């Protein structure tokens, strides 16, 4: 993205892969509008799952993971294939890549290391933030049934609003950092939901609910990338998977009961207050996480400890990033300026 020079390919690809969710949600809504029976809808839309399953076998393994797990032959073949495909010439012998310093020493890490001294606080916070994020995202989605009489249009509009949310995340993630976006998105989601709970059904309530979905979507896109950047390579996929399991157990499963059942046994405002209150709490505890912007992906527990020790306060991170952008723009406008 040459126009937005600050956007890294890692952030771009990490968010763009999630763009299929709103597109798929819109498509299934359109199919449901013209499908009278739920069983017909179920088997017709499920066919796409079997078709795309074969595509996963075409996706190569992560080179970083292969290197971390000493699978040298596969790593070397993948690196050479990538260099050839991109027309690049390797300047190092493949076997020497990543072995130039002692920081890349191998560590035998497992699930228990998610609760080591360096990662304990991170894991506990993420085990709360993920379910809260999921509850807000799915809870607001299910609540669309109560916004107006046209369920399908509500769902389609609520899905389409995810696209600009993802675009905004792409533009801001490498500019302001991960932690401000995660915390801010949850706080804005919470405030929008709480205010919606005290409003009567109408346009303003619909707009606020859609605003909550907008920020919940943004946070859902960030949290995958952010979590991956907080853990060493050898347990990165395990950590993301564990957080996702917690999100489904404590966030996704209760969300339909909160959005659809709770109004019948309490008050119509209660689902919004529950989702909004937990989102505000999640936004506050997310401030306990370290910022990963400006740091390389950690390879070892020592790298995680270094990242936590050397991180700057959030307001300094934001101010420093603005200064760096002004300096970059000045150099581009006047090549004679040297830093």
C-alpha positions in Angstrom: 0.0 0.0 0.0 2.3 2.8 -1.2 -0.2 5.6 -0.4 -0.3 4.5 3.3 3.4 3.9 3.8 3.1 3.1 7.5 0.9 0.1 7.0 3.0 -3.2 7.2 2.1 -6.2 5.2 1.7 -8.2 8.4 -1.1 -5.9 9.6 -2.6 -5.7 6.2 -2.8 -9.4 5.6 -3.8 -10.2 9.2 -6.9 -8.0 8.9 -7.8 -8.6 5.2 -8.2 -12.3 5.8 -11.1 -11.5 8.1 -12.9 -9.5 5.4 -14.5 -12.7 4.2 -16.6 -12.8 7.4 -18.9 -9.8 6.6 -19.1 -10.9 2.9 -20.1 -14.4 3.9 -22.6 -13.0 6.5 -24.3 -10.9 3.8 -24.4 -13.8 1.4 -26.0 -16.2 3.9 -28.5 -13.5 4.8 -29.5 -13.1 1.1 -29.8 -16.9 0.7 -31.9 -17.1 3.9 -34.3 -14.4 2.5 -35.3 -16.8 -0.2 -35.0 -20.1 1.6 -38.2 -21.0 3.5 -36.9 -23.9 5.6 -34.0 -23.8 8.0 -33.0 -27.3 7.1 -32.6 -26.4 3.4 -30.6 -23.3 4.4 -28.4 -25.5 6.6 -27.4 -28.1 4.0 -27.1 -25.7 1.1 -24.8 -23.3 2.8 -22.8 -26.1 4.4 -21.7 -27.3 1.0 -19.3 -24.4 0.8 -17.5 -25.7 3.9 -16.6 -29.0 2.2 -15.5 -27.2 -1.0 -13.1 -24.8 0.8 -11.7 -27.4 3.1 -9.5 -28.8 0.3 -7.9 -25.3 -0.1 -6.2 -25.6 3.3 -3.9 -28.3 2.0 -2.4 -25.7 -0.4 -1.4 -23.3 2.3 2.3 -23.8 3.3 3.5 -24.1 6.9 4.9 -21.0 8.7 8.7 -20.8 8.0 9.3 -19.2 11.4 7.5 -22.2 13.1 9.5 -24.7 11.0 12.8 -23.0 12.0 11.7 -22.9 15.7 11.0 -26.6 15.6 14.2 -27.6 13.9 12.5 -28.9 10.7 15.4 -27.6 8.7 14.8 -29.5 5.4 11.2 -28.2 5.1 12.3 -24.7 6.2 15.0 -24.6 3.6 12.7 -25.8 0.8 10.1 -23.3 1.7 12.5 -20.3 1.9 14.1 -21.2 -1.5 10.7 -21.6 -3.1 9.5 -18.2 -1.7 12.7 -16.5 -2.9 12.4 -18.0 -6.4 8.7 -17.1 -6.7 9.5 -13.5 -5.7 12.5 -13.2 -7.9 14.9 -12.6 -5.0 18.4 -13.8 -4.4 19.3 -15.2 -1.0 22.3 -13.4 0.5 22.8 -15.9 3.3 22.9 -19.7 3.3 19.5 -20.9 4.3 20.8 -22.9 7.2 22.4 -19.8 8.6 19.4 -17.5 8.5 18.4 -16.6 12.1 21.5 -18.1 13.6 23.6 -15.0 13.7 23.0 -14.3 17.4 22.3 -16.2 20.6 18.8 -14.8 21.1 17.3 -17.5 18.7 18.3 -20.4 21.0 15.7 -23.1 21.0 13.3 -23.4 24.0 11.1 -26.4 24.7 7.9 -24.5 25.4 4.4 -25.9 26.0 1.0 -24.9 27.4 2.3 -24.6 30.9 4.7 -21.9 29.8 1.7 -19.6 29.0 1.6 -19.2 32.8 5.4 -18.6 33.3 6.6 -15.5 35.0 6.9 -13.6 31.7 3.5 -14.6 30.3 1.3 -15.2 33.3 -0.3 -11.7 33.4 -0.6 -11.6 29.6 -2.4 -15.0 29.5 -4.8 -14.1 32.3 -5.7 -10.8 30.8 -6.2 -12.3 27.3 -8.4 -15.1 28.8 -10.7 -12.3 29.9 -10.4 -10.0 26.9 -11.1 -12.6 24.3 -14.5 -13.8 25.8 -15.6 -10.2 26.4 -14.7 -9.3 22.8 -16.6 -12.4 21.5 -19.6 -11.8 23.7 -19.9 -8.2 22.5 -19.5 -9.1 18.8 -21.9 -12.0 18.8 -24.3 -10.5 21.4 -24.8 -7.3 19.3 -25.2 -9.4 16.2 -28.0 -11.5 17.8 -29.6 -8.4 19.2 -30.3 -7.2 15.6 -33.5 -9.3 15.8 -34.9 -6.7 18.2 -33.9 -3.5 16.3 -36.7 -3.5 13.7 -39.1 -5.8 11.9 -36.8 -6.6 9.0 -34.3 -9.1 10.4 -32.6 -9.8 7.1 -31.9 -6.1 6.4 -30.7 -5.5 10.0 -28.2 -8.4 9.6 -27.0 -7.4 6.2 -26.4 -3.8 7.4 -24.7 -5.0 10.5 -22.4 -7.2 8.4 -21.6 -4.5 5.9 -20.5 -2.1 8.7 -17.7 -4.6 9.5 -15.9 -3.7 6.3 -15.1 0.0 7.2 -14.3 -1.2 10.7 -11.6 -3.5 9.3 -10.3 -0.8 7.0 -10.0 1.7 9.9 -8.0 -1.0 11.8 -5.6 -1.4 8.9 -4.9 2.3 8.8 -4.5 2.8 12.6 -2.9 -0.4 13.8 0.7 0.5 12.8 0.1 4.2 13.6 -1.2 4.2 17.2 -0.3 0.7 18.3 -2.3 -2.4 19.3 -3.0 -1.7 22.9 -4.8 1.7 22.4 -7.0 0.1 19.7 -7.9 -2.9 21.8 -8.7 -0.9 24.9 -10.4 1.9 23.0 -12.5 -0.4 20.9 -13.8 -2.2 23.9 -14.5 1.0 25.8 -16.4 2.6 22.9 -18.3 -0.7 22.4 -19.3 -0.7 26.1 -20.4 2.9 26.1 -22.5 2.5 23.0 -24.2 -0.6 24.4 -24.9 0.9 27.8 -26.5 4.0 26.2 -28.5 1.8 23.8 -29.9 -0.1 26.8 -31.6 3.1 28.1 -33.2 4.1 24.8 -36.5 3.2 23.2 -36.6 1.4 19.9 -35.8 3.8 17.1 -33.3 5.2 14.8 -30.9 6.6 17.4 -30.8 3.2 19.2 -30.1 1.5 15.9 -27.3 3.8 15.1 -25.7 3.3 18.6 -26.1 -0.5 18.3 -24.4 -0.4 14.9 -21.6 1.8 16.4 -21.1 -0.8 19.0 -20.9 -3.5 16.3 -18.4 -1.3 14.4 -16.0 -1.1 17.3 -16.6 -4.8 18.4 -15.6 -5.8 14.9 -12.5 -3.7 14.9 -11.4 -5.3 18.2 -12.1 -8.8 16.9 -9.7 -8.1 14.0 -7.0 -6.7 16.2 -7.0 -9.3 19.0 -5.8 -12.2 16.8 -2.8 -10.3 15.6 -2.1 -8.7 19.0 -2.2 -12.1 20.7 0.1 -13.7 18.2 2.7 -10.9 18.7 2.7 -11.4 22.5 3.8 -15.1 22.6 7.1 -16.8 21.5 7.0 -18.7 18.2 6.9 -22.2 19.6 3.7 -21.6 21.6 2.2 -18.9 19.4 -0.4 -21.1 17.7 -1.2 -22.8 21.0 -1.7 -19.5 22.8 -4.0 -18.1 20.1 -5.9 -21.4 20.0 -6.3 -21.5 23.8 -7.6 -17.9 23.8 -10.0 -18.7 21.1 -11.3 -21.7 23.1 -11.9 -19.5 26.1 -13.7 -17.0 23.9 -16.1 -19.6 22.6 -16.7 -21.2 26.0 -17.2 -18.0 28.0 -18.2 -15.5 25.2 -19.8 -17.1 22.2 -21.9 -19.8 23.9 -23.6 -17.4 26.4 -24.1 -14.6 23.8 -27.4 -15.8 22.3 -28.9 -16.4 25.8 -27.8 -12.9 26.8 -29.2 -11.2 23.6 -32.3 -13.3 23.1 -33.4 -15.0 26.3 -32.4 -12.4 28.9 -34.9 -9.7 27.7 -37.8 -12.1 28.4 -36.8 -12.8 32.0 -35.5 -9.4 33.0 -35.8 -6.1 31.0 -35.1 -5.3 27.4 -32.2 -3.1 28.6 -30.4 -5.9 30.4 -28.5 -7.5 27.5 -27.0 -4.2 26.5 -26.0 -3.4 30.1 -24.4 -6.8 30.5 -22.5 -6.6 27.2 -21.6 -2.9 27.7 -20.5 -3.3 31.3 -18.2 -6.3 30.5 -16.8 -4.5 27.5 -15.9 -1.5 29.6 -14.2 -3.8 32.1 -12.3 -5.5 29.3 -11.1 -2.2 27.9 -9.7 -1.2 31.3 -7.9 -4.5 32.0 -6.5 -4.5 28.4 -4.3 -1.6 29.5 -2.3 -4.1 31.5 -1.0 -5.7 28.3 2.4 -4.6 26.8 2.5 -2.8 23.5 4.0 -4.9 20.7 4.3 -2.2 18.0 8.0 -1.6 17.3 9.1 -5.0 18.6 10.0 -8.0 16.6 8.0 -11.2 17.0 9.3 -12.9 20.2 11.2 -16.1 19.7 11.9 -16.9 23.4 10.5 -16.1 26.8 13.5 -13.7 27.2 12.2 -11.7 24.2 8.8 -11.4 25.9 10.5 -10.1 29.1 12.5 -7.6 27.1 9.4 -6.4 25.4 7.6 -5.8 28.7 10.6 -4.0 30.2 11.4 -1.8 27.3 7.9 -0.7 26.3 7.1 2.9 26.7 3.9 4.3 28.4 1.0 4.4 26.0 0.9 8.2 25.7 4.6 8.4 25.0 4.2 5.7 22.4 1.5 7.7 20.6 3.4 11.0 20.8 6.6 9.4 19.6 4.9 7.7 16.6 3.4 11.1 15.6 6.9 12.6 15.8 8.4 9.8 13.7 5.7 10.3 11.0 6.4 14.1 10.9 10.1 13.4 10.5 9.5 10.9 7.8 7.2 13.2 5.9 9.8 16.1 6.2 12.6 13.9 4.8 10.4 12.8 1.9 9.5 16.4 1.1 13.1 17.6 1.5 15.8 14.9 0.8 18.5 17.3 2.2 17.1 17.0 5.7 19.0 14.4 7.7 17.9 13.0 11.0 
